[in-house]
Every structure is written in structure tokens, then in C-alpha cells.
Amino acid sequence: MNFTKTDSTVTVSNLRSQLYQKLTAPIDAMWEQLYVASSQHYLIENNNEIQGYCCVNDEGCLLQMFLVEEYSSKMEKVIAALIDSKLITSASLSSIEPISFNTCLALSKSIKANTFCFEHVNIPIETDSRLDVALVTTADIPAVKAFLKGQVGMDDTFGYTENLVSRKEIFLVKESDQIIATSERRMSDSQPGIADLGIIVNKDFQGKGIATQVMQMQVNRVLKANRKPICSTTVDNVASRKAIEKSGFYCTNIIFDMSF
């Protein structure tokens, strides 16, 4: 069995589309676009035949795993080989990927919940919020990048904000020229009909219900665009989870960290 590094987007994309058809819920966009996308992809080959692929980050953590249906029964053997080869020492997988998730769970020495992932009930939310949730413009990009770095430590040197601006998928709320919140509304390319929402509230303005107001407004916009809203939050962010649940979301899957 061989694990071959690959940059072949066509081959991996074809395999990934097969994986997505088997998922029990939509995959989190942040996980997909930031973590999985920046990981090293490997083709899983045996006797010169491609049997699947996997994604591993720089720390040796398995982030995504798929075997084509006729080889699904070999999942344990493949993951055991990944561990034995020292290619992976841990995994961060969602319960929406039952075969790889359950196999890693059985092989793990420890497990810890990382992220709660949510879907919406698809019913508009009544809101009387007067917040101005406006699209971020090109002129706003430096201020938004500074906000992201100051609030969540994200040093966007790789064009993340520029991409969202070009796609018209990032918004902000200002008060006296100060950014008090940003919100992403990512229209998924890989999951038709899905839109992923994310909100960051200025630390000086937290606890005032701003996250809930922005989330509810964005939910209504997504529903009006005939898309299904999804979102996520880390397990330790209690305030974020409350705002999410107040906006009509329910947890459908959890991303777990597992060590081998």
C-alpha cells in the first residue's frame, strides 16, 4: 500500500465529490476551506490502483479520509498503515464521516470534542434589529484584517479577506467608524444549496446581543437566497453557542480530536 503526495485537483475533487455524497450533514466551510484545503493530500494506492485519498496537516493530523465504496472494508487496515508509517499521529474528524470516524475512534488512545457544527431549521427569524450589516468594500480590507488579527489572532497574509470581498461574502458592523463585528456568509461551491455563517464580535462590545442580531439577519438573507444556513463554534465558546441556538440552529455533528 502506498501513500503518494498529490496536487492533482481533478483526481482528488472526483474522490471528494463521492465522499460528500455519503456525508450525513454538510461539512463545515471553515474546516473545509482553511484546514483541509491547506493540508497535504495523498492518494491511497495499491497494485497501481487508486483506492482513495487522505489529507494530513503539518502536525501529522488526519483531517479527511475517503476510500471508494468497493474498498470501504479496508478502512481499518489503511488507517493502521498510516499510523504505522508515522504519517499520522492524530486525527480531527467529524461524526458526519461515519466509516473513517468510527475507525479512528476505535484506534484512538484519547478523544476530545473540538467543534460543534449546526444546521438551521429553515424558518425565518423575526428580528427588529437596526444594526447596519454592510458588505465589506475593498477600502475596508486593511481595517478588517487588523480587526481579525486583534480579535482572534488571524494574520491574513494569504488573501483570505480579499477573496471574500471579491465574492461579496464578508460583512461588517460599525459604530463611529469602529468595527464592532464582522460576519461571513460563504456560499458553498462544493455543497450546492448551503451557506456557512460566521461572526466575530469586538471584545469591547460582547455581551450585548450583537452576535445574535447579526446571525438572525444573516439567516434571513440566506433563506431568502434559497440556501440552507450552517455554522459552527468551538466547544468552549458558550456565548457563541447560545447566539447560534437563539437563531434557530441545532447541532448535527461534532468534530473530535483523536490521538493514536
Sequence and secondary structure as in RCSB ss.txt:
>XXXX:A:sequence
MNFTKTDSTVTVSNLRSQLYQKLTAPIDAMWEQLYVASSQHYLIENNNEIQGYCCVNDEGCLLQMFLVEEYSSKM
EKVIAALIDSKLITSASLSSIEPISFNTCLALSKSIKANTFCFEHVNIPIETDSRLDVALVTTADIPAVKAFLKG
QVGMDDTFGYTENLVSRKEIFLVKESDQIIATSERRMSDSQPGIADLGIIVNKDFQGKGIATQVMQMQVNRVLKA
NRKPICSTTVDNVASRKAIEKSGFYCTNIIFDMSF
>XXXX:A:secstr
 EEEEE  HHHHHHHHHHHHHH SS   HHIIIIIITTSEEEEEEETTEEEEEEEE TTSEEEEEEE GGGGGGH
HHHHHHHHHTTS SEEEEETTSHHHHHHHHHH SEEEEEEEEEEE             EE  GGGHHHHHHHHHH
HH     SSHHHHHHHTT EEEEEETTEEEEEEEEEE SSSTTEEEEEEEE GGGTTSSHHHHHHHHHHHHHHHT
T EEEEEEETT HHHHHHHHHTTEEEEEEEEEEE 
